[in-house]
């Protein structure tokens, strides 16, 4: 905080945070998602229901006119395509830990729309739903990892990993996964969506994970990219990566509740050997990570971004606010080395109202690093400590994280241009959305139970 005025002056002189030079005010020119099949006609009476269990062994389509109940672990086998049409509702059976798992070589075509998202949810009545009611969504792919051999998914969710970076596991467009993350065994809970060795031939665009018991979205190695992703009310880390994830991300939102939450991002390379390759090294632009700074809901919501165990990354044009501990923390010698030599980059971003300091001073480390997180922040390009003036970021029932008029997150010129690789959209703001951009509303939910 004591550097706020100095940094603010730098902001004004440099036209604030540098982002891509584009003036469209929305999420840029996101490629059109894969065409979705027209929903089935609305049924006259209550929707039909269909129980699914075991293995899906032939190409199958689930339609919006029929509600699907997952009984136990349901596997989409190798060589099989499961297509889910827009508007379909899928319920995880709580008594049997209903879970949907795509095996390596299987394909999931989840083709929701903004008007008719695909909803994967609890089988409990509204008002009685809770984190951990059912399993979640697990996708296994053939993309590279940095662990010896192949990976084995948490909760016996299948083998994953291979040597195909461009592997495709299908499409996720306008998909909600809510009230999932069941505990299979002590300390072994499922993520809302687990991308396990998934390749960048897979399309992930407009996805929400809401009220999950474990992490919201976790990347176990692989190369998959993800755009327009929102995690709300997650009980562990909102976003997590490990084991050599090298994908890309843009327009991510995390909003935490203090009743049960850890990090906005928890990022590792490999816990056994911090320097294994391929090294975790994603490229991420336009994140908005929102902690829960008060104690009305509880005392949790810890660190905005925790980078450790040898991960690299490029994180830019982002906003990190309201965590009870620090906004940015770097741990472990291998990660400090990457930060000091410029391989690990966090730049052109706003950190504000993180209660124990926006940047950790690492005074609790033993031995204390010669180059601390605070040193890293001071040496980085435009990491500033100023109020981003978001509309209503801490409202758990009606989130609005758009920047208001006069916000320092609104940019007219600058230098932090994302890679021109066909994935990133050039925009003129920091954070996940512009002042008139409500991509995170309408198809999402903020229901608390």
N, C-alpha and C positions, 0 to 999 in steps of 0.2 A: 504493500500500500504506500510505503514512503517514497516509492519511485513513480507514483501515479502521475503527478504533475509533469515530471520530466518526460515520461513516455507519452502523455497526452500532447505535449508540444511536438514531439516527433510525429505523432499521428497526424496532427494538423498540417505540419510542414510537408509531409510525404503523402498527403491525400489519404492518410490512414492506411489501413491494411491493403497490401497489393493483392489483387485477385485478377482474374481474367478480364480482358477488356471487351465487354459485351454489355449491351444496354437493354436486354429484353425483360429484366425484372423478374422473370420466373425461373424455373429450373432449366433454363437453356433449351437446347434442342434434343431432348431425350429421344432416342429412336423409338418409333412406335412399337408397342409390345406385340408379341405373336398374336395373330387373330384368334379371338375366342369364339367357340361355337355358340350359336344362338341358344339361350336357355330354353328348356322344355316349357310347354304351355303351363300356366298356373293350374294346379289341380282344383277341382270344384270343392272338395272337402279337405280334411286334414291331410298333410302329406303322407305318402307311403313311407314305410321304414324298411331297411334292409340290414341285417346283421352280417358282418364280414369277419372271418377269422382264418388263421393259418396262412397259407400261401396263395398269392394270385399268380396263376400259372399260364394265363393267356391274356391277350390284349383285352382291356376292360374299360368301359366308360361309366362313370358315376354321374347321374343327371340331377338337376336341381329339384325335380319333382319328387325325388326319393331321398329321405334322410338316411345317412349311413351311420351305423353303430359299429365301432371297432371293438372286437372282443379279443383281448389279449394282444400279442404282437402279431401284426399283419405285415407280411413281407411281399414286396413286388419283386418277383424273381428276375434274375439275369435274362435279358432278351425279351422281356415283357414290358409293355407300355400301359400305364394307368393314366387315363385322361379324366380330369374332373372339370365339369363345365361350370360356367359362371353361376353364382348363386347357390351352389351346393353347400349344405351344412353337414358336417361330419362330427360325430360325438364319440369321444373316447370313453369306453365303459370303465367306470371307476373301480368296480369289483374285480376286474381282471387286468387292470393297468393297460387298457387299450392304447396302442401305439402304432403309428404308420412308419414302416421302414422300407427304404428303397435299397435293394442290394446293388453291388457293383454290376454294371451292365444293365441294370433296370432303368426305366425311364418314367418320370412323373411329369405329366403335362397338366399343371394346375393353372387354368386359364380364366381367372377371375377378371372382373372389370370394376371400375370405380363405383358404378351403379349397382353391381351385383358381385361383391367379393365372395371368395370361398372362405368359409369360416370353419375352423377346426377347434372344437370347444369341449367343455365339460358336459357330462350327461346329467349333472345336478340342476335343480331348478334355479332360475334366476333369483338372486338374493341369497342363495345357499352355496354358490360356487366359491372355490378357493384355489389358491396355488396348490399344485400337486395332485389335482383330481384325476389326471390321466397322464399318459406318457409324453407325447409330443411327436415331432416329425424328425426323422433321421434319414439322411441321404448319404449313401456310400458311393465313392467314385474311384477312378483309376489314375488320379493325378499324383505327382510325386509328394513324398514325405521326407523328413530327415531322420526318422527312426529306423533302426535295423529291421529288415524284413517288411512285414505289413502290419497295419494297425488293427486292433480289435476294439470295436466300439463299446462304450460304457453300457452296462446293463445287457450284455450279449446282443448288441444290435448289429453285429455283422463285421466281417473283415473289410478293410478298405486300404486304398493306396495302390500305386502302380507307377508306370513310366509314360503316361499320356497326359501332358499338361492341357491339351485342348479337349479332353474327354467331356462329353455332355451327358448329364443326368436329367435333362429336360428343361422345363420352364416353371418358374413361380412368378405369377403376376397377380397382384391384388389378392394376397392370401393373409388371413389372420390366424394365429395360433395362440389360444388363450387358456389360462387356468391349467396349464400342463406342468410337467416336471416331477412326476411321481418318484418316490423313493423306492428303488428296487432293493436296496440293502443299506445298512447304516453308512451315511456319507456318500452314497452312490445314487445321485438323483440325475434325471435326464434334463438336458437343455431343451429350451423351447424348440429351436431348430438347430440341429447339429449337421454341419457340412464336413463330412469325414473323407478327406482325400478327393474332394470334388473339383472337377476341371472347369476351365474358363469357357468351354463350349456350353455351359449351363447358364441360362438367363435368370437373374434374380432382380426383380424390380417391383416396388410397391409391396412391402411385406411388413406386417406388425407381429411382434410377440408381446403379449400382455399378461401380466400377473403369472409369471413362471416361477417355479420353486427354486430352480437352479439358474444357470446363466440363461440370458435371453437368446443370443445367437453366438455359437462358438464355431470357429474354423480350426479343424485339426489338419494342418498341412493343406496341400492342394493349391489351386490357382484361381478358384472361382471369384468372380466379381459380384458386387452387390450395390444397388442404387435404390434410393428412397426406402430406407429401412428405419422403423421406429420401434423402440423397446420401452415399455411403460410398466411401472410397478414390479420390476424384476427383483427377486429376493437375493440373488447373488450378484454377479457381474452382468451389466447390461450387454456388453460385447466382450468377447474373449478370443484370443488366437494363440496357437502353439504349434510345434512340430513342423515348422517350415512353410507357413502360409505366405504366399507371395501375390495375392490378388489385389484388386483395386476396389475402392469404395467412394461414394459421393452421396451427399444428402442423407446423413444419418442423424437420428434424434434418440437420445436417452433421457427419460424423466424418471427419477427415483422417488420412492416413498421411504421415510425414515423408520417404518416398522420393521423392515427387513431388506437390506441392500448392502452391497459392498462397493465395487469400483464401477465407474462409468465404462472404462476400458481396462482390462487386465491382459497384458501381452507378454508372451514368452517365446523364446526360440525352442530350447529343449532343456528340460530340467536336469537331465542326467549329464549332458555335455553341452554347455552353453554355446559352443562354436560349431556344432554340427551343421552341415549344409544339405540341401538348400536352407539358407538362413531365413527365418521369418522376416519378411521385409515388404509389407503392404504399402501401397500409396493411397492416402486418404485425404480427401478435400471436402470442405463444407460439412463439418460435424457440429451439432449442438448437443452438449452433454450437460444435463441439469441435475444437480444433487437436490437434497432436501435439507436446507440449512437450519430449520427450526426443529423443535422436539415435539410438535403437536402429534405427529404420527409415531415417533420413536427416536432413538438415539443413533440409528445407523445411517449409512450413506457416506462412504469413507473418502476415497480418492477419485479425482476426476479421471486422470490417465496414469496408470502404473505400467512402466516399461521396465522389463527385468529379464533375467536369464538369457541374455545375449540377443534379444530381438533388435532388429533394426526397423525403421519405418520412415516414411515421409508424411508428415501430418501438417496440413496448412489450411488457412482460411476458416478457422474454427472458433467456437465459443465454449468455454468451460466455466460453469458458475455453480455456486451454492453447495459445494461438498463440505462435509464437516471437518475433514482433515485438510489435505492439500489438493491443489488443482493438478499439479504435475509432480511425479516422483519417479526417479530413475534408480534402480537397484542392481546390484551385482557387478563385479569388476568387468566382465565382458561387455555389458551394456554401457558402463561409463566410458570404456575405451572407444566404442562406436560413437558415443556422443562427443567425445573430445576430438576425434579425427574427422568429424563432419559427415560420417556415414549415416548416423541417426539424425534426423532433422525434424524439428517442430518449429514452425515459423508463421508469421503473419496471422496471429491468432490473439484472442482476447481471453484473459483469465481474470475472474472477478468474484469477490465475496466467497472465497474458499477459506474456511474459518481459521485454520491454523497456518495460513499463508498460501499464496497462489503457487509458489514454487518451494519445494521442500529444501531445507538447508542441510539435510542428511546428517544432522548432529548425532542422531541415534545409531549411525552405522559404526560397526567395529570390524576392521579399522575404518576411520573416517576417510572417505575418498579425497584424493588430491583435487579432483574436479567434480564439484557437487552439482546437483540439479539446479541450484540457484546460479551457480557459475555458468551452467549451460544456458539458462534462460537469458542471462545478461549478455551472453555472446551471440545469441540467436537473432534472427532478423525479425524485428517488430513483434515480439511477444509483449503485449501491453496489459496493464492493469487499470481498467476503466470500465464503468458500467455500460454494458452493451444496449441497455434500454430496450429489453424485450417486453412484449405486451403483457403477458400473464404467464410466466414460465413455471411458477410453482403451484398453479391450480391443477390439482389432480383429477378433477372431474371435467374440466374444460380447458385443456392446455392450449395456450396460444404463445408460440415462441417466435413470432414474427417481430422484426425490429420496428420500432416506432419512428416517427419523423424525427430527424436530428440524431438518430443513433449512430455511434461511431462504427457500427457494423456495415453501414451503407457506404459503398466505395465507388468512386468515379474514375480512378486511375491507380495504377500500381504495377507491381512486378511479379507477384506470385501466380504466374500463369500455370494452370495444370498442363500435364502432358497432352500434346495434340495427337492422341492415339485413337480417336474415334469413340472412346468411352466417356471421357469427362466433358461436361457442359461448361463452357465459359460463362460466368455470371459476375455480377457487380456487387456482391455482398459477402460478408463473413457469416458463417453458420449455415444451417440446413435449409433455410427458406428466406425469401425476400419479403418486402413489406406487403405485397399483394399476392403472395404465393401460399395457398392453403392446401398443398398436396397432401398434408397429413390429416386432413379433416374429411368427414363424410363416409369413407369406407372403413375407418378405424373405430375403436371403442375405447372408452375410458371408464366403463362400469367397474365398480369396486368389488362386486361379488355377483 
